[in-house]
């Protein structure tokens, strides 16, 4: 009785013949990059790329049609593909991070989006029956349900259009000159957790059952010093690309105070047992140290440009891959601060003596001898407003008003729109530039405060982009790379919420006393009892 497999084969061939014109070729690749950092920590970056060849974003004008053309996916995530088609999204970027990325000691990350909290931005073309803002709202709500994240809070009070700091990473289709616009929002209070990782893994063709995704152990991922995940959708000449990445910075010295040794077992508490069968390429890349005595087991398949590469497709079925790096000497923390791994550093503070006014201060250090230019973007909620006439820029204590240019400021609208401030700053070589601007803080009604009002309000990080890098291979390659400052916590004027509580308690006591007395008078019968003497 072999008729059932034969019938299924015939049915599959028949279905392919019918829908052959709509089936696109798909390709899936995965990569793990591991790098030992200067401070003894280890950075791991998982990247999963799915390419839908010869595909293109949906024309927003076709949203007026009742039915979309059929889409058939094998490796491409179906739920994400439906979302992109429903709202005609050309490019999409979503990141969820917890912690602060230390650029000076860790350098640039593999994926640029390392701002604290949630960040979402997308490029959309105009011309649809619904407006861009309506599609942007639907996209936020759909992604919130897909990733179990509070992305619905990225409403119009947090949405801006900073096209200069967030240019498209892919191509933008030319649909008869339809303009493309960007929508960007961030929320520093939203962090990544296991509820976000589970739907993240469901978008992969092999889930977490095999391949490099099997190393994503939530108990170790979220125990790292820094961790974050990202979703990126681009349109390239080859087709539509979906890139999922997870980044983490682990500290092997936490369990061993002297050794910087690491392995798959120590970092992730797992090893690679099975490879993903549908992956075209599956590789692990280990950045080999430039100094120090170390050993790595097993030996890399190839070594190129100081990086050892392992091809998981060459692994035997019964073989377990557990890359291990051991150092010959104990790790010693440097007595002095090492040289910064990035051309400039940023410190950002918000201080002031009162709760209604304050000052935003930036300290930028140019570590090189050449002058560089950076763009500075600040998307501030309407709770904090700028006074542009108070801008002061000093270099080593000397005021320099010629170091700022291309100022663009979009005023905030209370309860409706945040402020957007953009400018270009020039940083002289070997200098410390201090930038200050006075701000005013809004006075909110008691109903507008969050439940933890005494904690304060989280402000999103500022974004810097290196425009004119100094000469040098590494810094030139960093041109256009985004640098996020740490998020801020602003203290607004907060009413004494204990007074309403006291009033409620006192009122309830009075009402209970009056009600109890009246209830006793109505429900009880009072009689005179004579006692015989």
LOKE-29370 format. One line per 10 residues: for each residue z, x, y of C-alpha. Coordinates in nm, 4 decimals. Last residue first. Layout:
Z,X,Y; ...
# end
This chain:
9.2060,-3.3419,4.4310; 8.9103,-3.5258,4.3098; 8.5938,-3.3646,4.4369; 8.3484,-3.5877,4.6057; 7.9837,-3.5014,4.5765; 7.7647,-3.6078,4.8608; 7.3982,-3.6327,4.7711; 7.0888,-3.4424,4.8790; 6.7699,-3.5263,4.7018; 6.5161,-3.2463,4.6840
6.1400,-3.2600,4.7195; 6.0894,-3.3318,5.0867; 6.3787,-3.1309,5.2335; 6.3153,-2.8427,4.9921; 5.9448,-2.8363,5.0779; 6.0286,-2.8315,5.4511; 6.2621,-2.5317,5.4066; 6.0179,-2.3443,5.1827; 5.7276,-2.4040,5.4198; 5.9285,-2.2833,5.7195
6.0527,-1.9691,5.5401; 5.7119,-1.8919,5.3854; 5.5399,-1.9362,5.7214; 5.7912,-1.7060,5.8888; 5.7559,-1.4403,5.6186; 5.3755,-1.4652,5.6239; 5.3787,-1.4168,5.9999; 5.6034,-1.1104,5.9765; 5.3908,-0.9542,5.6999; 5.0659,-1.0242,5.8846
5.2060,-0.8893,6.2115; 5.3290,-0.5739,6.0383; 4.9900,-0.5205,5.8730; 4.8111,-0.5815,6.2009; 5.0392,-0.3168,6.3550; 4.9867,-0.0602,6.0752; 4.6181,-0.0302,6.1646; 4.7052,0.1653,6.4752; 4.3651,0.1899,6.6379; 4.1337,0.4864,6.5782
3.9607,0.6862,6.8518; 3.7045,0.8879,6.6611; 3.7574,1.2092,6.4646; 3.4278,1.3654,6.3629; 3.3788,1.5427,6.0293; 3.0864,1.7828,6.0096; 2.8261,1.8723,5.7477; 2.7452,2.2342,5.6729; 2.4190,2.3724,5.8148; 2.0959,2.3254,5.6263
1.8191,2.5862,5.6235; 1.4603,2.4705,5.5672; 1.1957,2.7213,5.4615; 0.8919,2.7283,5.6925; 0.8672,3.1047,5.6688; 1.0779,3.2280,5.3771; 0.7869,3.4252,5.2298; 0.7818,3.6295,5.5496; 1.1525,3.6971,5.5022; 1.1082,3.8288,5.1494
0.8022,4.0403,5.2219; 0.9179,4.1972,5.5451; 0.8172,4.1568,5.9082; 1.0382,3.9199,6.1005; 0.9931,3.5451,6.0664; 0.8476,3.3250,6.3425; 0.9039,2.9616,6.2487; 1.2221,2.9660,6.0373; 1.3302,2.6026,6.0024; 1.6788,2.4801,6.0892
1.8280,2.1437,5.9868; 2.1621,2.0099,6.1083; 2.3975,1.8569,5.8547; 2.4861,1.4854,5.8569; 2.8054,1.3683,6.0281; 3.0935,1.2318,5.8203; 3.3285,0.9943,6.0016; 3.7065,1.0331,6.0181; 3.9900,1.0505,5.7643; 4.2103,0.8057,5.9584
3.9517,0.5308,5.9110; 3.9787,0.5347,5.5321; 3.8792,0.1662,5.4944; 3.5830,0.2226,5.7272; 3.6053,0.1267,6.0957; 3.3752,-0.1402,6.2365; 3.6328,-0.4245,6.2217; 3.8669,-0.2358,6.4574; 3.5969,-0.2293,6.7225; 3.4555,0.1120,6.7903
3.4913,0.3491,7.0839; 3.1962,0.5861,7.0777; 3.2305,0.9615,7.1062; 3.0826,1.1642,7.3908; 2.9123,1.4972,7.3514; 2.8967,1.8229,7.5440; 2.6456,2.0869,7.4344; 2.7005,2.4440,7.3201; 2.4739,2.7178,7.1804; 2.6075,3.0675,7.1122
2.3502,3.3306,7.0159; 2.4745,3.6436,6.8392; 2.2348,3.9368,6.8576; 2.0750,4.2063,6.6447; 1.7233,4.1001,6.7434; 1.6791,3.8203,6.9932; 1.6976,3.4610,6.8633; 1.4551,3.2159,7.0213; 1.5437,2.8488,6.9730; 1.2954,2.5631,6.9355
1.4157,2.2098,7.0052; 1.4645,1.8706,6.8401; 1.7302,1.6048,6.9058; 1.7164,1.2691,6.7289; 1.9822,1.0098,6.8106; 2.0569,0.7300,6.5666; 1.9203,0.3719,6.5877; 2.0603,0.0170,6.5669; 2.4356,-0.0347,6.6089; 2.4208,0.1427,6.9463
2.0700,0.2669,7.0309; 2.0388,0.6436,7.0261; 1.8140,0.8298,7.2699; 1.5249,1.0268,7.1254; 1.5318,1.3852,7.2501; 1.2571,1.6464,7.2372; 1.3074,1.9963,7.3752; 1.0128,2.2293,7.3276; 1.2027,2.5339,7.4535; 1.5354,2.7179,7.4311
1.5859,3.0928,7.4807; 1.5102,3.0952,7.8526; 1.8517,2.9565,7.9504; 2.0269,3.2843,7.8716; 2.3974,3.3092,7.9653; 2.5604,3.6423,7.8788; 2.8545,3.6358,7.6299; 2.6728,3.8195,7.3499; 2.3772,3.5902,7.4028; 2.4723,3.2625,7.5679
2.3054,2.9233,7.5602; 2.4451,2.6291,7.7570; 2.3418,2.2656,7.7293; 2.5452,2.0434,7.9644; 2.2425,1.8644,8.1144; 2.1537,1.7322,7.7690; 2.4670,1.5180,7.7387; 2.4600,1.4132,7.3717; 2.5842,1.0949,7.2019; 2.8103,1.0608,6.8962
2.8648,0.7221,6.7294; 2.4892,0.6618,6.7517; 2.4506,0.8765,6.4430; 2.3227,1.2328,6.5002; 1.9975,1.3676,6.3674; 1.9930,1.7288,6.4907; 1.6860,1.9432,6.4381; 1.6618,2.3093,6.5419; 1.3394,2.5036,6.5072; 1.3713,2.8777,6.4597
1.2122,3.1705,6.6381; 1.2650,3.5375,6.5546; 1.3083,3.8550,6.7576; 1.3123,4.1758,6.5552; 1.6126,4.4002,6.4754; 1.7412,4.1843,6.1947; 2.0713,4.0031,6.1364; 2.0078,3.7319,6.3937; 2.3331,3.5404,6.4238; 2.3479,3.1765,6.5289
2.6725,3.0186,6.6531; 2.6410,2.6478,6.7254; 2.8907,2.4384,6.9228; 2.9114,2.0611,6.9692; 3.1631,1.9724,7.2380; 3.4001,1.6780,7.2617; 3.4775,1.3499,7.4318; 3.6446,1.0215,7.3300; 3.9028,1.1520,7.0833; 4.0404,1.4202,7.3143
4.0830,1.8000,7.3153; 3.7376,1.8792,7.1750; 3.5713,2.0297,6.8714; 3.2517,1.9954,6.6735; 3.1488,2.3069,6.4824; 2.8326,2.4635,6.3450; 2.7881,2.8163,6.2068; 2.4406,2.9425,6.1291; 2.3143,3.2702,5.9815; 1.9821,3.4471,6.0338
1.7407,3.6681,5.8363; 1.8801,3.5637,5.4960; 2.0459,3.7818,5.2295; 2.3324,3.8780,5.4608; 2.4663,4.2302,5.4227; 2.7862,4.2567,5.2244; 3.1252,4.1775,5.3792; 3.3616,4.4659,5.3221; 3.5982,4.5335,5.0320; 3.3386,4.4236,4.7796
3.4708,4.2209,4.4842; 3.4776,4.4244,4.1684; 3.3190,4.3074,3.8432; 3.4204,4.4975,3.5313; 3.1699,4.7415,3.3877; 2.9020,4.7298,3.1167; 2.7782,4.3847,3.1957; 2.6756,4.1312,2.9332; 2.3931,3.8802,2.9574; 2.3467,3.6237,2.6807
2.0547,3.3922,2.6057; 2.1415,3.1359,2.3388; 1.8303,3.0097,2.1605; 1.8889,2.8592,1.8166; 1.6303,2.9245,1.5461; 1.5456,2.6804,1.2651; 1.2211,2.5610,1.4271; 1.1179,2.9131,1.5345; 1.0960,2.9767,1.9058; 0.7505,3.0597,2.0400
0.7364,2.7389,2.2455; 1.0597,2.8510,2.4113; 0.8783,3.1261,2.5961; 1.1335,3.3635,2.7446; 1.0684,3.5562,3.0647; 1.2673,3.8487,3.2045; 1.2308,3.8940,3.5778; 1.2185,4.2239,3.7693; 0.8591,4.1786,3.8810; 0.7402,4.1015,3.5281
0.9288,4.1441,3.2001; 0.7845,3.9785,2.8902; 0.9246,3.8248,2.5704; 1.2772,3.8895,2.6907; 1.5160,4.0701,2.4559; 1.7716,3.8467,2.2938; 2.0231,3.9371,2.4233; 2.0569,4.0979,2.7662; 2.2418,4.4204,2.8380; 2.3903,4.5428,3.1635
2.4634,4.8578,3.3589; 2.4536,4.8132,3.7348; 2.1735,4.7926,3.9850; 1.8599,4.5870,4.0406; 1.9816,4.2931,3.8347; 1.7337,4.1049,3.6113; 1.6355,3.7562,3.7222; 1.6223,3.5447,3.4063; 1.3309,3.3057,3.3483; 1.3440,3.0443,3.0716
1.0217,2.8855,2.9534; 0.8808,2.5614,2.8229; 0.5074,2.5086,2.8605; 0.2843,2.2200,2.7565; 0.5920,2.0127,2.6815; 0.5282,1.7256,2.4364; 0.7334,1.8757,2.1512; 1.0438,1.9473,2.3633; 1.2057,2.2419,2.1905; 1.4949,2.2030,1.9495
1.8258,2.3909,1.9272; 1.8691,2.5129,2.2834; 2.2348,2.6005,2.3302; 2.5300,2.4130,2.4736; 2.8602,2.4768,2.6547; 2.6504,2.4916,2.9747; 2.7546,2.8197,3.1354; 2.9586,2.9768,2.8532; 2.7303,2.8688,2.5692; 2.4105,2.9460,2.7586
2.5495,3.2926,2.8263; 2.7422,3.4728,3.0968; 2.9164,3.8032,3.1590; 3.0587,3.8708,3.5062; 3.3765,4.0133,3.3576; 3.7039,4.0806,3.5347; 3.8748,3.7497,3.6073; 3.7452,3.5845,3.2923; 3.7594,3.2036,3.2965; 3.6888,3.1694,3.6686
3.4872,3.4899,3.6709; 3.1951,3.3003,3.5149; 3.1528,3.1066,3.8428; 2.8688,2.8569,3.8257; 2.6142,2.7621,4.0917; 2.4076,2.4553,4.0031; 2.0593,2.3222,4.0620; 1.8869,2.0261,3.8956; 1.5181,1.9647,3.9470; 1.2722,1.6816,3.8916
0.9121,1.7304,3.9995; 0.6614,1.4463,3.9885; 0.3036,1.5510,4.0592; 0.0124,1.3177,4.1369; -0.3280,1.4745,4.0753; -0.5010,1.8124,4.0508; -0.5804,1.8259,4.4236; -0.2098,1.7676,4.4903; -0.0154,1.4528,4.5721; 0.3582,1.5026,4.5740
0.6677,1.3305,4.4301; 1.0000,1.5158,4.4489; 1.3301,1.4123,4.2880; 1.6382,1.6292,4.3341; 1.9727,1.7164,4.1790; 2.2723,1.9045,4.3125; 2.5552,2.1325,4.2107; 2.7927,2.3799,4.3767; 3.1102,2.5420,4.2434; 3.0275,2.4083,3.8995
3.2414,2.1506,3.7180; 2.9775,1.8847,3.7699; 2.7218,2.0607,3.5531; 2.9760,2.1712,3.2928; 3.1076,1.8305,3.1861; 2.7656,1.6800,3.2621; 2.5954,1.8972,2.9960; 2.2379,1.9569,3.1047; 2.1501,2.2077,2.8314; 1.9553,1.9445,2.6336
1.7196,1.9215,2.9320; 1.5850,2.2638,2.8377; 1.4127,2.1218,2.5333; 1.5492,1.8490,2.3119; 1.7536,1.5292,2.3120; 1.8269,1.5153,2.6848; 1.5338,1.2813,2.7676; 1.2259,1.4112,2.5854; 0.9803,1.2425,2.8253; 1.2087,1.2913,3.1270
1.2848,0.9964,3.3576; 1.5834,0.9008,3.1409; 1.7502,1.2297,3.2355; 1.7774,1.1254,3.6007; 1.9043,0.7835,3.4968; 2.2022,0.9593,3.3305; 2.2514,1.2203,3.6043; 2.3204,0.9654,3.8794; 2.6135,0.7969,3.7037; 2.7339,1.1443,3.6036
2.7979,1.2337,3.9676; 2.6133,1.3297,4.2873; 2.7703,1.2851,4.6273; 2.7273,1.0385,4.9135; 2.9447,1.1108,5.2195; 2.6823,1.3247,5.3971; 2.4331,1.0386,5.4267; 2.0768,1.1293,5.5169; 1.7693,0.9399,5.6350; 1.4040,1.0259,5.6911
1.0953,0.8092,5.7392; 0.7630,0.9817,5.7858; 0.4414,0.8288,5.9159; 0.0823,0.8452,5.7976; -0.2032,0.7115,6.0104; -0.4985,0.5325,5.8476; -0.8136,0.7265,5.9396; -1.0464,0.5584,5.6930; -0.8022,0.6272,5.4075; -0.7655,1.0040,5.4338
-0.5105,1.0949,5.1682; -0.2129,1.3151,5.2624; -0.1827,1.6364,5.0620; 0.1376,1.7951,4.9366; 0.4428,1.9474,5.1010; 0.4269,1.7037,5.3911; 0.5959,1.8348,5.7071; 0.9720,1.7832,5.7378; 1.0914,1.9613,6.0532; 0.7994,1.8495,6.2706
0.7757,1.4950,6.1298; 1.1340,1.4043,6.2237; 1.1051,1.0212,6.1955; 1.4619,0.8824,6.1914; 1.6702,0.6471,5.9743; 2.0524,0.6492,5.9819; 2.1262,0.3266,6.1736; 1.8071,0.1772,6.0272; 1.9637,0.1799,5.6815; 2.0567,0.4676,5.4534
2.3508,0.2606,5.3227; 2.1203,0.1195,5.0533; 2.1147,0.4676,4.9051; 2.4546,0.4124,4.7453; 2.3497,0.5673,4.4149; 2.2901,0.4191,4.0683; 1.9686,0.6230,4.0356; 1.7207,0.3373,3.9792; 1.9188,0.0747,4.1692; 1.9524,0.2910,4.4790
1.5898,0.4005,4.4384; 1.4780,0.0365,4.4592; 1.6980,-0.0349,4.7600; 1.5694,0.2648,4.9503; 1.2066,0.1890,4.8649; 1.2402,-0.1729,4.9764; 1.3765,-0.0605,5.3120; 1.0951,0.1906,5.3543; 0.8438,-0.0807,5.2683; 0.9875,-0.2977,5.5441
0.9913,-0.0051,5.7878; 0.6286,0.0756,5.7099; 0.5240,-0.2798,5.7894; 0.4164,-0.5345,5.5314; 0.0521,-0.6373,5.4977; -0.0322,-0.2677,5.4468; -0.2254,-0.0618,5.6999; 0.0108,0.2274,5.7629; 0.0506,0.5248,5.5321; 0.3891,0.6346,5.4025
0.5533,0.9780,5.3867; 0.9030,0.9764,5.2414; 1.2503,1.1054,5.3171; 1.5808,1.0800,5.1387; 1.8899,1.2972,5.1736; 2.2214,1.2311,5.0013; 2.5295,1.4479,5.0435; 2.5454,1.8089,5.1604; 2.2066,1.9600,5.2368; 2.0530,2.1641,4.9539
1.6901,2.0486,4.9787; 1.5042,2.3805,4.9680; 1.4533,2.4073,4.5931; 1.4709,2.7635,4.4556; 1.7668,2.8352,4.6800; 1.7531,3.0910,4.9630; 2.0149,3.3649,4.9575; 2.3422,3.3338,4.7681; 2.5720,3.5521,4.9830; 2.4518,3.4617,5.3328
2.3003,3.1254,5.2349; 2.6238,2.9772,5.1048; 2.5306,2.6244,4.9871; 2.8109,2.3811,5.0592; 2.9318,2.1290,4.8025; 2.7886,1.8210,4.6329; 2.4175,1.7450,4.6453; 2.1901,1.4425,4.5974; 1.8240,1.4975,4.6875; 1.5312,1.2556,4.7243
1.1774,1.3476,4.8308; 0.8745,1.1151,4.8266; 0.5078,1.1509,4.9166; 0.2268,0.8949,4.9356; 0.4339,0.5839,4.8654; 0.2340,0.2609,4.8259; 0.5437,0.0345,4.7998; 0.4691,-0.1226,4.4612; 0.2692,0.1738,4.3337; 0.5484,0.4269,4.3876
0.8053,0.1944,4.2304; 0.5852,0.1262,3.9285; 0.5351,0.4989,3.8760; 0.9092,0.5614,3.8996; 0.9855,0.3044,3.6329; 0.7049,0.4371,3.4091; 0.8034,0.8043,3.4139; 0.4812,1.0050,3.3471; 0.4719,1.1230,2.9858; 0.2687,0.8422,2.8270
0.1635,0.6318,3.1220; -0.0861,0.3468,3.1481; -0.1534,0.1859,3.4874; -0.3398,-0.1403,3.5304; -0.5010,-0.2108,3.8705; -0.2618,-0.3931,4.0990; -0.2476,-0.7693,4.1090; -0.2153,-1.0107,4.4010; -0.4129,-0.8063,4.6483; -0.2596,-0.7503,4.9929
-0.0988,-0.4319,4.8607; -0.4524,-0.2935,4.8357; -0.4380,-0.1974,5.2039; -0.1582,0.0483,5.1235; -0.4030,0.2641,4.9222; -0.2133,0.3773,4.6150; -0.1500,0.7464,4.5684; -0.4039,0.9488,4.3688; -0.4596,1.0309,4.0035; -0.6967,1.2915,3.8578
-0.4139,1.4392,3.6513; -0.0703,1.2826,3.6279; 0.1442,1.5953,3.6409; 0.5047,1.6024,3.5186; 0.7271,1.8889,3.6297; 1.0833,1.9538,3.5095; 1.2737,2.2252,3.6973; 1.6224,2.3429,3.6024; 1.7795,2.5900,3.8457; 2.0823,2.8010,3.7523
2.2763,3.0216,3.9950; 2.5407,3.2590,3.8572; 2.8471,3.3727,4.0511; 2.9755,3.7284,4.0837; 2.9570,3.7449,4.4646; 2.6156,3.9129,4.4663; 2.4491,3.6447,4.2585; 2.3247,3.6561,3.8988; 2.0052,3.4515,3.8679; 1.8938,3.1963,3.6092
1.5635,3.0070,3.6328; 1.4954,2.7298,3.3795; 1.1470,2.5853,3.3420; 0.9856,2.2685,3.2116; 0.6245,2.1534,3.1931; 0.4646,1.8134,3.1287; 0.0955,1.7268,3.1510; -0.0807,1.3922,3.1674; -0.4443,1.2914,3.1320; -0.5232,0.9559,3.2829
-0.5824,0.6342,3.0894; -0.7677,0.3778,3.3002; -1.1253,0.4244,3.1742; -1.0076,0.4404,2.8154; -0.8502,0.0971,2.8340; -1.0746,-0.0805,2.5844; -1.1683,0.2243,2.3787; -0.8080,0.3417,2.3657; -0.6944,0.0002,2.2460; -0.9514,0.0064,1.9663
-0.8459,0.3548,1.8600; -0.4820,0.2496,1.8520; -0.5596,-0.0648,1.6563; -0.7605,0.1346,1.4019; -0.4708,0.3783,1.3584; -0.2193,0.0948,1.3278; -0.4379,-0.0739,1.0678; -0.4617,0.2486,0.8685; -0.0862,0.3024,0.8844; -0.0315,-0.0574,0.7538
-0.2954,-0.0524,0.4782; -0.1309,0.2222,0.2769; 0.0000,0.0000,0.0000
# end
